[in-house]
Amino acid sequence: MRIRLLDRYVAREFLRLFFLFLIAMPLFISLMDLVERLDNYEGIPPALVALSYLYQMPTFMLWAFPAAALIATIFTVNNLARHSEVTAAKTGGISFHRLFAALPVLGVLLTGFALVLSEVAPVANRMRAEVIGERPSGQLSRINFVYRTRDGRVFSIQRLDAVRGEISHLYLEQPPPAPGQPAVHIQAARARYVADEGWLLSDGFVRLIDGSREERAYRFAEMRAVNWSERPDQMLTIPKDPEQMRYSELSEFIENARRSGGRPLKLMVEQAQKIAIPVATLIIILFAAPLAHSSPRGGAAYGIGISLGITIVYLMLFKIAGGAGAGGVLPPLAAAWLPNAVFAVAAGVLMLRVRT
């Protein structure tokens, strides 16, 4: 019963601080962002600007998760140590690891919540962009490129306008769908994408080539494309905005870019970070608990100082490793997880050295 009371006490102290900072930090980030981008909102009603920041809260909260976990852990452990509660627990035969066993459990639960939030944030970001009429920052057109699909079709396209959903000068090679059936080559001057209907090709030729290289050609004024399900935005090298893409959507864009001969390293890093950042919540808790215990006499200034220092180090590692992954110096997966790996090793060392 005493152990359960301690677990509830530690959990209550941690969660109180965690949610306090989880709410305060996004509000602070929103205020700083508003001040910096105030000129960009000229002509937009204040109510819509406020609504746009409400939609952006999931993203800001996701960014705040590791920092809030860090601050809550350091202050929880430090406060218990300063008031001799850790010493009293040890005197009663309760080790440091058992006293704070609730923290890793909370870390796992909060990591799961952060993973859910990472899937909600892109949807909210798209809604924010619609509310304020923000134009996508990514690539909206593409010229003179080759696009390959999973089933082996090859598109040679002179120009793609993803906003209008139009293609100029298209050449398509489709391999035989089954032995004995002809390959299909299509050439069209124009193609237009209609939502829920697909692609409409104009002014072109269809050539059917069988195994003996016998060719049959047909001219068409207009033709509805069959088995061409890719949308215009899916055929771009870069998505409109990675922050508005869920994990599965990023996977789709990455695969499309690979088939087109591109190296979407930056996108691959950002996709891996969608998991690495939430998991950092747990790793930061495991790192911060023994670190705070190593200086039991530190006060609020110590907690703020050490939290700020660790946050700066983590952000530096995050930026440096992410840049190295985007530039091809590190594999994208390693670049995304490098900060977590460094802090996980440090957490293990601190856990082994802590006085139980």
C-alpha positions in Angstrom: 0.0 0.0 0.0 2.9 2.4 0.9 4.5 1.7 -2.5 1.2 2.5 -4.3 0.9 5.7 -2.4 4.4 6.7 -3.4 3.7 5.9 -7.0 0.6 8.0 -7.0 2.4 10.8 -5.3 5.3 10.9 -7.8 2.9 10.5 -10.7 0.7 13.4 -9.5 3.7 15.7 -9.0 5.1 14.9 -12.4 1.8 15.2 -14.3 1.0 18.5 -12.6 4.3 20.0 -13.8 4.2 18.3 -17.2 0.8 19.6 -18.2 1.5 23.0 -16.8 4.5 23.3 -19.1 2.8 21.5 -22.0 0.1 24.2 -22.0 2.4 27.2 -21.3 5.0 26.4 -23.9 2.7 26.3 -26.9 1.0 29.5 -25.8 4.5 31.1 -25.6 5.5 29.8 -29.0 2.2 31.0 -30.5 2.8 34.5 -29.1 6.3 34.7 -30.4 5.2 33.4 -33.8 2.4 36.0 -33.9 4.8 38.8 -33.2 7.2 37.6 -35.8 4.6 37.1 -38.5 2.2 39.9 -37.7 2.7 41.6 -41.1 1.8 38.4 -42.9 -1.7 38.5 -41.4 -2.6 41.9 -42.7 -6.1 41.8 -44.1 -7.1 38.6 -42.4 -9.8 38.9 -39.7 -8.4 38.5 -36.2 -10.9 35.7 -35.5 -9.4 33.6 -38.4 -5.9 34.3 -37.2 -6.9 33.1 -33.7 -8.5 30.0 -35.2 -5.4 29.3 -37.2 -3.3 29.2 -34.1 -5.8 26.9 -32.4 -5.3 24.5 -35.3 -1.6 24.8 -34.9 -1.7 23.9 -31.2 -1.2 20.1 -31.8 2.1 20.8 -33.6 3.3 23.2 -30.9 2.3 20.7 -28.2 4.2 17.9 -30.1 7.3 20.1 -30.1 6.9 20.8 -26.4 6.5 17.1 -25.3 10.2 16.3 -24.7 10.9 19.7 -23.1 7.9 19.4 -20.8 8.9 15.9 -19.8 12.4 17.1 -19.1 11.3 20.0 -16.9 8.7 18.0 -15.1 11.2 15.2 -14.3 13.9 17.5 -13.1 11.6 19.5 -10.9 9.8 16.4 -9.5 13.0 14.6 -8.6 14.8 17.7 -7.4 11.9 18.8 -5.2 11.6 15.4 -3.5 15.4 15.4 -3.0 15.5 18.9 -1.5 12.8 18.1 1.0 14.6 14.9 2.0 11.8 12.7 0.8 14.2 10.7 -1.3 16.4 10.1 1.8 13.3 9.1 3.8 12.3 6.6 1.2 15.8 5.1 1.1 15.8 4.8 4.9 12.6 2.9 4.6 14.2 0.4 2.2 12.9 1.9 -1.1 15.6 2.4 -3.7 15.8 5.3 -6.1 14.8 3.2 -9.0 11.7 1.9 -7.2 10.8 5.3 -5.9 10.6 6.8 -9.4 9.4 3.7 -11.2 6.2 5.5 -12.1 8.1 8.0 -14.3 9.1 5.5 -17.0 5.6 4.1 -17.1 4.3 7.6 -17.6 6.9 8.1 -20.2 5.6 5.2 -22.2 2.0 6.4 -21.9 3.0 10.0 -22.9 5.0 8.6 -25.9 1.9 6.8 -27.1 -0.1 10.0 -26.8 2.6 12.0 -28.6 2.5 9.4 -31.5 -1.3 9.9 -31.8 -0.7 13.7 -31.7 1.8 13.4 -34.5 -0.9 12.0 -36.8 -3.4 14.6 -35.7 -1.1 17.6 -36.2 -0.7 17.3 -40.1 -4.5 17.3 -40.5 -4.8 20.4 -38.2 -2.0 22.1 -40.2 -3.9 21.6 -43.4 -7.0 23.1 -41.8 -4.9 26.1 -40.6 -3.6 26.7 -44.2 -7.2 26.7 -45.5 -8.4 29.1 -42.8 -5.8 31.8 -43.6 -5.5 31.0 -47.3 -1.8 30.1 -47.0 -0.2 29.0 -50.2 1.8 25.8 -50.1 5.5 26.3 -49.8 6.5 23.1 -51.7 6.9 22.4 -55.4 3.8 23.0 -57.5 5.0 22.1 -61.0 7.6 19.9 -62.6 9.2 19.9 -66.1 11.0 17.3 -68.2 10.9 14.3 -65.9 10.2 10.6 -65.9 7.8 9.0 -63.4 7.6 5.3 -62.7 4.7 3.5 -61.0 4.7 0.3 -58.9 3.3 -1.8 -61.7 6.1 -0.8 -64.1 4.4 2.0 -66.1 6.8 4.7 -67.2 5.6 8.3 -67.8 7.7 10.8 -69.7 6.2 14.3 -69.1 7.3 17.6 -70.5 5.4 19.7 -68.0 3.1 19.1 -65.0 1.0 21.8 -63.3 -0.2 20.3 -60.0 -2.4 23.3 -59.2 -4.4 23.1 -62.4 -4.0 19.3 -62.7 -2.7 19.6 -66.2 0.0 17.9 -68.2 1.6 19.0 -71.5 3.1 16.4 -73.8 2.8 13.1 -72.2 4.3 9.7 -73.3 3.3 6.6 -71.4 4.8 3.1 -71.7 2.8 0.3 -70.1 4.3 -3.2 -70.1 2.1 -6.2 -71.0 -0.3 -6.9 -68.1 0.0 -10.7 -68.8 1.9 -13.0 -71.1 0.6 -12.9 -74.7 -1.0 -9.4 -74.3 0.5 -6.4 -76.0 2.4 -3.5 -74.5 0.7 -0.2 -74.6 2.3 3.1 -75.6 0.3 6.3 -75.4 1.3 9.7 -76.6 -0.9 12.7 -75.8 -0.5 16.5 -76.3 -2.5 17.2 -73.1 -3.9 15.5 -70.1 -6.3 16.9 -67.5 -7.1 15.5 -64.0 -10.7 15.5 -62.9 -11.4 14.7 -59.3 -13.3 11.4 -58.8 -13.0 10.7 -62.5 -9.3 10.5 -63.2 -7.2 11.6 -66.2 -8.6 12.8 -69.5 -6.1 12.6 -72.4 -6.5 14.8 -75.5 -5.1 14.7 -79.1 -2.9 11.6 -79.2 -2.1 8.1 -80.3 -2.3 4.7 -78.8 0.1 2.0 -80.0 -0.3 -1.7 -79.2 2.9 -3.7 -79.6 2.8 -7.5 -79.2 5.6 -10.0 -78.7 6.4 -10.2 -82.4 6.8 -6.4 -82.5 3.7 -6.0 -84.6 2.2 -2.6 -84.1 -1.3 -1.3 -84.2 -1.9 2.4 -83.9 -5.1 4.4 -83.1 -5.6 8.1 -83.1 -7.9 9.8 -80.5 -9.3 13.2 -79.8 -10.1 12.5 -76.2 -9.7 9.3 -74.1 -10.3 8.5 -70.5 -7.1 6.9 -69.0 -7.6 3.5 -67.5 -5.7 2.3 -64.3 -4.0 5.7 -63.9 -4.9 6.6 -60.3 -2.0 8.9 -59.4 -3.1 12.4 -58.6 -1.1 15.4 -59.8 0.4 16.2 -56.4 1.6 12.6 -56.1 3.7 13.0 -59.2 5.7 15.9 -57.7 9.3 15.4 -56.5 8.5 17.2 -53.2 5.1 17.3 -51.4 3.5 20.7 -50.9 4.4 20.8 -47.2 5.8 17.9 -45.1 4.2 19.3 -41.9 0.8 18.7 -43.5 1.6 15.1 -44.4 0.8 12.1 -42.1 3.3 9.3 -41.8 1.6 7.1 -44.5 1.3 10.1 -46.8 4.9 10.9 -46.5 5.7 7.2 -47.3 3.7 7.5 -50.5 5.5 10.7 -51.6 8.9 9.2 -50.7 8.1 6.0 -52.8 6.9 8.2 -55.7 10.1 10.3 -55.6 12.2 7.1 -55.5 10.5 5.6 -58.5 11.0 8.9 -60.4 14.8 8.7 -59.8 14.9 11.2 -57.0 16.6 11.0 -53.6 14.1 12.4 -51.1 16.6 12.3 -48.1 15.1 15.3 -46.3 11.6 13.8 -46.5 12.9 10.4 -45.2 14.5 12.2 -42.2 11.3 14.1 -41.5 9.3 10.9 -41.7 11.6 9.1 -39.2 11.4 12.1 -36.9 7.7 11.7 -36.7 8.4 8.7 -34.5 11.7 9.8 -33.0 10.4 13.0 -31.5 7.6 11.3 -29.5 9.9 8.6 -28.3 12.3 11.3 -27.1 9.7 11.9 -24.3 10.5 8.6 -22.7 14.3 8.8 -23.2 14.4 12.3 -21.7 12.6 11.1 -18.6 15.1 8.2 -18.2 18.0 10.7 -18.7 16.7 13.5 -16.5 15.7 11.5 -13.4 19.2 10.3 -12.4 20.7 13.7 -13.5 18.4 15.6 -11.2 19.2 13.2 -8.3 22.9 13.9 -8.7 22.4 17.4 -7.4 19.8 17.2 -4.6 20.5 20.6 -3.2 19.7 22.5 -6.4 16.8 24.8 -6.3 14.5 26.3 -9.0 17.4 28.1 -10.6 19.2 24.8 -11.0 16.2 23.1 -12.5 15.6 25.9 -15.0 19.3 26.2 -15.9 19.9 22.5 -16.4 16.6 22.1 -18.4 17.6 25.0 -20.7 21.0 23.6 -21.2 19.8 20.1 -22.1 17.1 21.5 -24.4 19.7 23.5 -26.3 22.0 20.5 -26.6 19.1 18.3 -27.9 18.0 20.9 -30.4 21.6 21.3 -31.7 21.9 17.6 -32.1 18.5 17.5 -33.7 19.4 20.2 -36.3 22.9 18.9 -37.0 21.9 15.3 -37.4 18.9 16.2 -39.5 21.0 18.4 -41.8 23.5 15.6 -42.1 20.8 13.1 -43.1 19.2 15.5 -45.6 22.7 16.0 -47.2 23.4 12.3 -47.4 26.2 12.4 -44.8 24.2 10.1 -42.5 21.5 7.5 -43.4 18.1 9.3 -42.8 17.0 6.8 -40.1 20.3 7.2 -38.2 20.1 11.0 -38.5 16.6 11.1 -37.1 17.4 8.8 -34.2 21.0 10.1 -33.3 19.9 12.6 -30.6 17.8 9.9 -29.0 20.6 7.4 -29.2 23.0 9.9 -27.5 20.6 10.6 -24.7 19.7 7.0 -24.3 23.4 6.0 -23.8 23.8 8.9 -21.3 20.7 7.8 -19.5 22.1 4.3 -19.1 25.4 5.6 -17.7 23.6 7.9 -15.2 21.2 5.1 -14.1 24.2 2.8 -13.4 26.0 5.5 -11.4 23.1 6.7 -9.4 23.2 5.9 -5.7 20.2 3.7 -4.9 
